[in-house]
Amino acid sequence: MVRVGIIGVRGYTGEELIRILLRHPQVKISYLTARLDKPVPIAEIFPQFKGRLDLYCDNLNLTKAVQSADLFFLALPHTNSMDVVPVLLRGGKKVIDLSADYRLNDWELYEAWYKVKHKDKANIKKAIYGLPEINGLKIEKADFIANPGCYPTAAILALAPLLKEKLSPREIIIDAKSGYSGAGRKPADDPFWLELKDNFKAYKVDAHQHTPEIEQELSKLAKKKIKVTFVPHLLPIERGILETIYMKVSHQPPATSHQLINIYKKYYKDKPLVRIKNEGEFPCLRDVQGTSFCDIGVKISTDQKTIIIISAIDNLLKGASAQAVQNMNLLCGFKETEGLLRNLPLNKGRRGGV
């Protein structure tokens, strides 16, 4: 039995981590933190856990934390984890960080995109990028995981088989749409809600901080520099990401749509949380909401010059908390899908305030 702590539990990802871990047979949740005026039972923050988790949530005390758990999930805002990770690693703990603080291998690139100085450059080299379908063997041997971003997860899984086939992209355009939970919990009186109602918009156009993460990991797969045009959009729904990706090629792809689908199915045949659609079928958000799956559909354009890939994930699950648990399963030697295959009931309609 592994004792698990969650640091920064009040956001969407912390809540989802609790929901998953409560049904995990190999785990005991033993430590919870959030920024609070005083310690409170977790059921006061999330009433759905009343009678299921008898544990108080308090402000972070790193000395107490190291004594209280064997493995930690950090569900902290970007730029906060680098204050916590060094202490936990020195204490011999396994750490899965859901922030962006250790995803980029180049600290100068991190500082340029996140506009802060990186305080823990030494541990950047120790972090394994936690995309299990790509780095599973490295994750199994790791103590420190940088959990991927939600947009990068959908994009990298969508493109990996093509880059491994050495198809040379002339251009990659990623048109991504996300539910509002990707922006984190916000108070009920935040102007964000008025702007969101009955609306749909692009944001951070070709300037989103996930861009260098996507390019970094795609370049590793292709073994050469890959650049992308990435445009995210905000949907007036709670959860889910759907990305339509256009990979333009210089020459006609050496395959039909049917053959490409078979390439995808072969690439992911031993990857239980990636599902490939049959020819002429494409994923939608309803297919993946409340699940730990990434669904992918593929087609070649009629002029044979563009490969179109559509991928869908639940941004809070495969894009965050479920992927973090998948990483935990691998590095602890559990079955990769332990606790992840049953759909989670969707907690619709909750806004901020916690």
Buried (B, 14 or more C-beta within 10 A) or exposed (E): EBBBBBBBBBBBBBBBBBBBBEEBEBBEBBBBBBEBEEEEBBBEBBEBBEEEBEBBBBEBEBEEBBEBBBBBBBBBEBBBBBBBBBBBBEBEBBBBBBBBBBBBBEBEBBBEBBEEEBBBEEBBEBBBBBBBBBBBEBBBEBBBBBBBBBBBBBBBBBBBBBBBBEBEBEEBBBBBBBBBBBBEBBEEEBEBBEEBEEEEEEEEEEEBBBBBBBBBBBBBBBEEEBEBEBBBBBBBBBBBBBBBBBBEBEEEBEBEBEEBBBBBBEBBEEBBBBBBBEBEEBBEBEBBBBBBBBBBBBBBEEEEBBBBBBBBBBBBBBBBBBBBBBBBBBBBEBEBBBBBEEEBEEBEEBBBEB
